[in-house]
């Protein structure tokens, strides 16, 4: 798989026939190793190891309803009291991050009402914080550490 703009981690990877699978430590099972999953697993490992987000407060492929349609948020981070605080939308490294990706995450936020949106293709990462009073997103230089985010 392609090197990413994240630290390298050792993952459990297995092959079955022509397919490869990666072990997801959050879901506690092997999942199909796609380029998007490669980004998601690196980003989760980085959030846990470097940013100190507790694994128990991370949901992967969380089901959502949007306009009566079933959707899945790639990653949702929760506060210690169970409130969703960050939505992370992962794209494959070959996908350019666009306004469309942010719009997708923002639509998911209609129901969750988080403070932070993150969009990453593993090479480029964007994080925005919602100004709830002004209804505007402020782009940050980095994804906040768990403690710094004041959840």
C-alpha positions as a printed Julia matrix, in Angstrom:
151×3 Matrix{Float64}:
   0.0     0.0    0.0
   0.98    3.6   -0.57
   3.02    5.45   2.09
   0.97    8.13   3.83
   1.66   11.44   5.54
   1.22    9.7    8.89
   3.6     7.59  11.0
   4.07    3.99   9.89
   2.32    1.42  12.04
   2.47   -2.35  12.16
  -0.9    -3.78  11.28
  -2.13   -7.35  11.2
  -2.73   -8.07   7.52
  -3.82  -11.38   6.04
  -4.56  -12.64   2.55
  -7.39  -14.88   1.43
  -7.14  -15.69  -2.24
  -6.65  -12.42  -4.12
  -7.98  -10.26  -1.28
  -6.13   -8.68   1.6
  -7.61   -7.87   4.98
  -6.45   -5.61   7.8
  -7.35   -6.06  11.45
  -9.4    -3.15  12.8
  -8.56   -2.71  16.5
 -11.74   -0.7   17.09
 -14.18   -3.14  15.47
 -12.08   -6.14  16.62
 -12.24   -7.91  13.26
 -10.54   -8.14   9.9
 -11.92   -5.83   7.18
 -11.25   -5.6    3.46
  -8.0    -3.69   2.87
  -8.94   -0.94   0.43
  -6.98    2.3   -0.08
  -9.61    4.15   2.0
  -9.33    1.56   4.79
  -5.54    1.94   4.73
  -6.01    5.67   5.41
  -8.66    5.05   8.09
  -6.52    2.53  10.01
  -3.46    4.8    9.93
  -5.5     7.79  11.03
  -7.1     5.87  13.91
  -3.72    4.52  15.06
  -2.31    8.07  14.94
  -5.27    9.47  16.89
  -4.83    6.83  19.6
  -1.02    6.82  19.78
  -0.16   10.46  19.14
  -3.29   12.44  19.95
  -4.29   10.25  22.93
  -7.92    9.6   21.92
  -9.23    6.63  23.96
 -10.11    3.72  21.63
 -13.37    3.17  23.54
 -14.53    6.63  22.4
 -14.04    5.89  18.69
 -16.75    4.51  16.4
 -15.94    3.23  12.9
 -18.46    3.25  10.06
 -21.14    4.56  12.36
 -24.64    4.24  10.86
 -26.5     7.52  10.34
 -29.78    8.56   8.78
 -29.73   11.59   6.52
 -32.89   12.59   4.67
 -34.25    9.09   5.33
 -31.18    7.57   3.67
 -28.86    5.18   5.48
 -25.26    6.47   5.54
 -22.11    5.62   7.47
 -19.67    8.09   8.96
 -16.12    6.77   8.53
 -15.03    7.67  12.07
 -16.83    9.42  14.92
 -15.04   10.47  18.11
 -16.98   10.86  21.34
 -16.43   12.77  24.55
 -16.19   10.96  27.88
 -19.9    11.64  28.46
 -20.92   10.01  25.15
 -21.48   13.16  23.07
 -20.21   12.95  19.47
 -17.52   15.62  19.03
 -15.68   14.88  15.77
 -16.55   13.37  12.4
 -13.7    12.09  10.25
 -14.22   11.43   6.56
 -11.5     9.29   4.98
 -10.7     9.18   1.28
  -8.26    7.03  -0.66
  -4.84    8.64  -1.24
  -5.62    9.04  -4.94
  -8.74   11.11  -4.22
  -8.2    14.85  -4.06
  -9.79   16.5   -1.02
 -12.53   18.79  -2.3
 -15.43   20.85  -1.05
 -17.61   17.84  -1.85
 -15.85   15.79   0.86
 -16.44   18.54   3.43
 -20.05   18.85   2.34
 -20.48   15.1    2.91
 -19.1    15.34   6.45
 -21.18   18.47   7.12
 -24.36   16.63   6.05
 -23.54   13.9    8.56
 -23.14   16.62  11.14
 -26.76   17.72  10.72
 -27.77   14.9   13.06
 -24.67   14.6   15.23
 -23.9    18.29  15.86
 -20.18   17.8   16.46
 -17.62   20.55  17.06
 -14.97   19.26  14.63
 -14.88   17.94  11.07
 -11.81   16.21   9.66
 -11.27   15.14   6.06
  -8.15   13.19   5.09
  -6.81   11.19   2.18
  -3.79   10.13   4.24
  -1.59   12.64   2.44
  -3.46   15.85   3.24
  -5.52   16.37   6.4
  -7.97   19.19   7.05
  -9.62   19.94  10.37
 -12.32   22.54  10.94
 -13.97   23.66  14.17
 -17.57   24.85  14.15
 -18.36   28.27  15.56
 -21.83   27.32  16.78
 -22.82   30.95  17.42
 -21.8    32.22  13.99
 -22.54   29.01  12.1
 -19.12   29.11  10.41
 -16.28   26.6   10.17
 -12.79   27.75  11.18
  -9.95   25.7    9.69
  -7.28   24.65  12.17
  -3.61   23.96  11.54
  -3.82   20.53  13.18
  -6.24   18.04  14.65
  -6.41   18.81  18.39
  -5.14   16.37  21.0
  -7.86   14.71  23.06
  -7.05   16.81  26.13
  -6.67   20.07  24.16
 -10.05   19.63  22.48
 -11.74   20.11  25.88
 -14.41   17.51  25.38
